[in-house]
Amino acid sequence: MSMISHKSTFPVDIGVKITGVDSNTFALTGEAYATVLPAESKSETARKLQADEVSLAYEFSRKVVLVARSDALAGFVCACH
């Protein structure tokens, strides 16, 4: 996941949370964000926020079996081998 560009006209730094991106950048308050944009800033430079090793996901998917259930309590049950 990359941020291609940004522009902020806010007079304070802005913490950005993005679904699927680890929150490993911290504000002065200690709050975790995917990235923090500086106050009144603009950038046209792409910045990589996260790169995952997708081969691990494929390996995990080969080892997990999803079993559909008919009862209302659970939609799916994961069984790991």
N, C-alpha and C positions, 0 to 999 in steps of 0.2 A: 504494500500500500504506500503510495507516494502522495505528497501534497505538491501539486504543480505550481501554485502561486497563492498568495494571500494579500489582503489589504485590510488593515484595521484602522479605523478613525477614532476608536475609543481612547480616552486619556489614561487608561490603566491596562496592565497586562491582562490577556484573556486566556484562560485554560480551556483546552478543547478536548472533549471526550468523543472518541469514534468507536462505534461497535466493531469488534473484531481486531482492534489495535490495542496492544498492551499499554497500560497506563504506567509508564516508567519514567516520566518527566514530572518533576515536582515543583510546585509553586512555593513562594516564600512562606506560605501558611502550612506547608506540608501536604497539601492535597495533591493527589496523583492525577495526571492527565496524559493523553496521547502526545500532546505537544502544548507549548505555551507560546502564544503570539505576543511579542513586545508591544507596548503602547504606541499608538500612531505609527505603525510600521507597514511596509509594503515590500513584497519580494516576488520576483518573476522566476526565481531559481527553484527548480524542483528539489524536494528533499524527501528521502526515503524514511518513512515512519516505522515500517516493519517489513521484514522479509522472513517468511516461514519456510521450513524444510518440508515440502509437500510429500516427499517420499515416506515420511513417518506416518502421515495420514493414510496413505494407501496401504501401508503395512498393517496399521491398526484395523482398517476396514476389512482386510482379509481374515483377521482373527475374531471378528465380532459377528455374531449371528443375531439378527433381529427377528423376534417371534411376535406375530400379531395376536392380540388377545381379544376375546369377545365381551368380557365383563366391563362395566362402566368405570371401574377403579383404575385401570391402567391401559393406556393405548399401546404401549410397546414395552417389552422387557428385553434388556440386553443380556446376553449370555456370552461370557468370554471363554475362549478355549485356552 
